[in-house]
Structures are given as structure tokens and as C-alpha cells.
Amino acid sequence: MVKKYLLPDLIQIVLGVLVMVLLLFLGAISRPVVALLCFLGTAVVYHTWFNHLIRFIQRVSNVELDPDEDDEDDDIFPSA
């Protein structure tokens, strides 16, 4: 059974890719000033799209990462 958040998230991820492709295309065919704005817009869309993609993958795989959690197993120099 498809979870209820799966389809809207997939649609948002696909639309994000399409918007990035469109902005890159417009940046490639336009003048330098407009191209700069298109490329900056692509960077903003990519940043938010990537964060959404990471959260989506965490929900699908049932993995929760807490950035405040201190992992003692990942120490480079473990204490004796």
C-alpha cells in the first residue's frame, strides 16, 4: 500500500528537478545578468529540493537523524 505522503512528495521532488532544468536552460540562453539570476535561483531551488529529498528518504526508510545527538562510536581517537 502506498503511504499517503508518498505521492505528493514525489510530485514535489519531480517538479523541483523540472524547475531546476528550466532555470538552467534559461540561464544558458539568456544574457549574463539574467543568467546570473537564473543560476542563483537554481542554487536556491537545489538547496530546498535537496533538504526535502533528504527528509523524504528518512521518512521512507524510517530513519531519524538527530543533529544534536552525540555519537561516541564515531570518535577518531577513542579513550582508553
C-alpha positions, 0 to 999 in steps of 0.5 A: 500500500502506498503511504499517503505522503508518498505521492505528493512528495514525489510530485514535489521532488519531480517538479523541483528537478523540472524547475531546476532544468528550466532555470538552467536552460534559461540561464544558458540562453539568456544574457549574463545578468539574467543568467546570473539570476537564473543560476542563483535561483537554481542554487536556491531551488537545489538547496530546498529540493535537496533538504526535502529529498533528504527528509523524504528518504528518512521518512521512507526508510524510517530513519531519524537523524538527530543533529544534536545527538552525540555519537561516541562510536564515531570518535577518531581517537577513542579513550582508553 
